[in-house]
Amino acid sequence: MPGWKAALSSRVSSVQVAPRLQLVNMLELTISPRAPYRGRLAPSPTGYLHLGHARTFWIAQERARLAGGALLLRVEDLDAARCRLEFVAAMYEDLRWFGFRWDEGPDLGGPVSPYVQSARVEIYRKAFEQLRETGLIYPCTCSRQDVLRALSAPHAGEDGPIYPGNCRPGPPVPSAALRVGVNWRFRVPVGRVITWQDFHEGPQSTTCGEAFGDFLVWRKDDLPSYQLAVTVDDAAMGITEVVRGADLLTSTARQLLLYESLGATPPAFYHCPLVTDAHGVRLAKRDHATSLRILREGGRSSESLRALVLS
């Protein structure tokens, strides 16, 4: 067996994929009469895309097409320290090679441009001001590690300890407080139970203050956290269903609180099982053996890889 095939076989374990019939049935449940179906692909150019991204994105594309809806591409590039232009170029090339086609995006334009997060900061600032005016957020001077983690999408097991509320004030924070130069947290309603229906994982329930505490929404370097940015973007872009990996399931309750606080209607959610290696560990961008780029250079066709991750 060639080296790249052996590496692939040893790195990727069996993948649980909903049969096509099941996807169609579940899709019918998620179509909302309030608006035509709109889905999205939201890669972050912090490395090369791998098989896990491809599988989740393909399910997102299939659900949009089966619904007769639109699929947009949004580049989540707020993590300037890790995002690189070479990864942006590779992202477009690898997505198209694998067989993805989108209807709106940075390269195509569309009615809700810009489709690059670094060009949408002013939109996030308006959302921040709305939250601050209602007293739902407050300044925080806690750890740098916590702040850095807030910029990227959290994965399963990476939420860290529940914030103890060291900086949480009693009365609402005056609106005159400065945005820049301090980090800001969302004041979660402790004890409140957040419930929602995930269209793959089923009914979900999370208790605020037990599963998670006050979370970061804005960094002192004047950038939004992942949680605020994706919530604002999905609302502003009219996304009706978010299809993403199961490692982001724990983010949903936080985002539902933000939708409510911003007066926006939340989308439906569909969290896909993760593609894992032979040891059951989720694939990561540092895992070059399963990157689309390396697999293509090793001779794999896009058709064979689609069959592998969707079988």
C-alpha positions in Angstrom: 0.0 0.0 0.0 1.5 3.4 -0.9 2.6 5.6 2.0 -0.2 8.2 1.7 -2.9 5.5 1.6 -1.4 3.8 4.7 -1.3 7.2 6.5 -4.9 7.9 5.5 -6.1 4.4 6.7 -4.4 4.8 10.0 -5.6 8.3 10.6 -9.3 8.1 9.7 -11.6 5.8 11.6 -15.2 4.8 10.6 -17.5 7.8 10.2 -21.1 7.9 11.1 -23.0 9.5 8.3 -26.7 10.0 8.2 -28.1 8.2 5.1 -29.4 10.3 2.3 -33.0 9.5 3.1 -32.5 10.6 6.7 -30.9 13.9 5.5 -33.9 14.6 3.3 -36.4 13.9 6.1 -34.6 16.1 8.6 -34.2 18.8 6.0 -37.9 19.0 5.7 -38.1 19.7 9.4 -35.7 22.6 9.3 -37.1 24.6 6.4 -38.8 27.6 8.0 -41.7 29.5 6.4 -40.2 32.8 7.5 -37.6 32.8 4.8 -36.0 30.8 2.0 -33.3 28.4 3.1 -29.9 30.0 3.5 -26.8 28.0 4.6 -23.2 28.8 4.9 -19.6 27.5 4.7 -17.5 29.4 7.2 -13.8 28.3 7.0 -11.1 30.0 9.0 -7.8 30.4 7.0 -5.5 29.3 9.9 -4.3 26.2 8.1 -5.1 23.8 5.2 -8.6 22.3 5.1 -8.8 18.6 6.1 -11.3 15.8 5.6 -13.3 16.8 8.6 -14.0 20.3 7.1 -14.8 18.7 3.7 -17.4 16.3 5.2 -19.2 18.9 7.3 -19.2 21.4 4.4 -20.5 18.8 2.0 -23.4 18.1 4.3 -24.1 21.8 4.5 -24.0 22.1 0.7 -26.2 19.1 0.2 -28.8 20.4 2.7 -28.9 23.8 1.0 -29.3 22.2 -2.5 -32.0 19.8 -1.4 -33.9 22.7 0.1 -33.6 24.7 -3.2 -31.8 27.4 -1.1 -28.7 29.5 -1.3 -25.2 28.6 0.1 -22.8 31.4 0.9 -19.1 31.4 1.7 -17.9 33.5 4.6 -14.2 33.7 5.5 -13.6 33.9 9.3 -10.3 35.6 9.5 -10.4 37.6 12.8 -7.5 35.6 14.2 -4.8 37.8 12.5 -2.0 36.0 14.3 -2.8 32.7 12.7 -4.6 33.6 9.4 -2.3 33.8 6.4 -2.8 34.7 2.8 -1.5 31.4 1.6 -4.2 29.6 3.5 -6.9 31.9 2.0 -5.7 31.1 -1.5 -5.5 27.4 -0.7 -9.0 27.4 0.8 -10.5 28.6 -2.5 -8.5 26.2 -4.5 -9.2 23.2 -2.3 -12.9 23.9 -1.9 -13.4 24.1 -5.7 -11.3 21.0 -6.3 -13.4 19.0 -3.9 -16.6 20.0 -5.6 -18.0 22.9 -3.6 -20.0 25.6 -5.3 -21.4 28.6 -3.5 -23.9 31.3 -4.5 -22.5 34.3 -2.6 -19.1 35.0 -1.2 -15.9 37.2 -1.2 -15.2 36.2 -4.8 -18.8 36.4 -6.1 -20.3 39.2 -4.1 -23.9 39.2 -2.9 -26.6 41.1 -1.1 -25.0 40.8 2.4 -21.4 41.7 1.6 -18.7 41.9 2.9 -18.2 38.1 3.3 -14.9 38.4 5.1 -15.1 39.0 8.9 -12.1 41.3 9.1 -14.1 43.7 6.9 -17.2 43.5 9.1 -15.8 44.9 12.4 -18.0 48.0 12.3 -21.1 45.7 12.2 -19.8 43.9 15.3 -19.2 47.2 17.1 -22.8 48.2 16.6 -23.9 44.9 18.1 -21.5 45.5 21.0 -23.0 48.9 21.7 -26.5 47.4 21.7 -25.5 44.9 24.3 -23.7 47.5 26.4 -26.7 49.8 26.4 -28.9 47.1 27.9 -26.3 46.3 30.6 -25.9 42.7 29.5 -22.1 42.9 29.3 -19.4 44.2 31.6 -15.7 44.9 31.5 -13.3 42.2 32.6 -9.6 42.2 33.4 -9.0 38.5 33.7 -6.5 36.2 32.0 -4.9 36.7 28.7 -5.2 33.0 27.9 -9.0 33.2 28.3 -9.1 36.2 26.0 -7.0 34.6 23.3 -9.1 31.5 23.3 -12.2 33.6 22.8 -11.0 34.7 19.4 -11.2 31.2 17.9 -14.1 28.7 17.7 -13.9 26.4 20.7 -13.7 22.7 20.3 -15.0 19.9 22.5 -13.1 19.8 25.8 -11.6 23.3 25.3 -14.1 25.4 27.1 -12.0 25.6 30.2 -13.2 26.3 33.7 -16.4 28.2 34.3 -15.7 31.9 34.8 -16.0 32.6 38.5 -17.4 36.1 38.0 -14.5 38.0 39.5 -15.2 41.1 37.5 -19.0 40.8 37.4 -20.5 44.0 38.8 -23.7 44.3 40.8 -25.6 47.0 38.9 -25.5 47.3 35.1 -22.4 48.9 33.7 -22.8 52.6 32.7 -22.9 53.0 28.9 -20.2 55.6 29.1 -17.6 52.9 29.9 -14.9 52.6 27.1 -15.0 49.7 24.7 -11.3 49.7 23.8 -8.6 48.7 26.3 -10.7 46.3 28.3 -12.3 42.9 27.7 -16.0 42.5 27.9 -18.1 39.5 29.1 -21.8 38.6 28.6 -23.7 38.3 31.9 -25.4 34.9 31.7 -28.7 34.4 33.6 -27.4 31.9 36.2 -29.8 29.0 36.6 -31.7 29.6 33.4 -32.2 26.4 31.3 -31.6 26.9 27.6 -33.3 24.3 25.4 -33.2 23.8 21.6 -33.7 21.1 19.0 -30.6 20.0 17.1 -31.6 18.4 13.9 -28.9 15.7 14.2 -28.2 15.4 17.9 -31.8 15.8 19.0 -33.2 17.8 22.0 -30.6 19.7 23.9 -30.7 21.4 27.3 -28.0 23.5 29.1 -28.1 25.3 32.4 -26.4 28.7 32.5 -23.9 29.0 35.3 -23.4 25.2 35.4 -22.4 24.3 31.8 -20.8 27.7 31.2 -20.4 31.0 32.9 -20.1 34.7 31.8 -18.3 34.5 28.4 -16.2 36.9 26.4 -17.8 38.9 23.7 -15.2 41.7 23.1 -11.4 41.9 23.4 -9.4 44.9 24.6 -7.7 45.0 21.2 -11.1 46.1 19.8 -12.1 42.8 18.2 -15.2 40.6 18.8 -15.0 37.1 20.2 -15.9 34.1 18.0 -19.3 33.8 19.8 -20.4 37.3 19.0 -19.0 37.5 15.5 -20.7 34.4 14.2 -24.0 35.2 15.9 -24.0 38.7 14.3 -23.0 37.4 10.9 -25.5 34.6 10.8 -28.3 37.0 11.8 -27.2 39.7 9.4 -26.7 37.3 6.5 -30.1 35.7 7.0 -28.8 32.2 7.7 -31.7 29.8 8.4 -29.7 26.7 9.3 -26.1 26.4 10.7 -24.4 23.1 9.8 -21.2 22.6 11.7 -19.2 20.0 13.6 -20.4 18.5 16.9 -17.4 20.0 18.7 -19.3 23.4 18.5 -22.5 22.0 20.0 -21.6 23.6 23.4 -21.4 27.0 21.7 -25.1 27.0 20.8 -26.5 28.0 24.2 -24.2 31.0 24.3 -25.2 32.0 20.8 -28.9 31.6 21.6 -28.5 34.0 24.5 -26.9 36.5 22.1 -29.6 36.1 19.5 -32.2 36.8 22.1 -30.3 39.8 23.5 -29.8 41.3 20.0 -33.5 40.8 19.1 -32.6 38.4 16.3 -34.3 35.2 15.2 -31.9 32.2 15.6 -31.3 29.7 12.8 -31.9 26.0 13.1 -28.8 24.0 14.1 -27.4 20.7 12.7 -24.2 19.4 14.3 -22.4 16.7 12.3 -20.4 13.9 13.9 -16.7 14.5 13.7 -14.2 12.7 11.4 -11.7 11.2 13.8 -8.4 9.4 13.5 -7.8 5.7 14.4 -7.6 6.7 18.1 -10.9 8.6 18.1 -9.3 12.0 18.1 -10.8 14.7 15.9 -8.8 15.8 12.9 -7.0 19.1 13.2 -5.3 21.4 10.7 -1.9 20.5 12.0 -2.7 16.9 10.9 -1.2 17.2 7.4 -1.8 13.6 6.6 -5.6 14.3 6.1 -5.4 17.8 4.6 -7.1 18.0 1.2 -3.9 19.5 -0.3 -1.7 16.6 0.8 -4.2 14.0 -0.3 -4.6 15.6 -3.7 -0.8 15.8 -4.2 -0.7 12.1 -3.2 -2.9 11.2 -6.1 -6.4 11.0 -4.5 -9.3 12.2 -6.6 -12.0 14.4 -5.2 -14.5 11.7 -6.1 -12.7 9.1 -4.0 -12.4 11.4 -1.0 -16.1 12.3 -1.2 -17.0 8.6 -1.3 -14.7 8.0 1.7 -16.1 10.6 4.1 -19.7 10.2 3.0 -19.9 6.4 2.9 
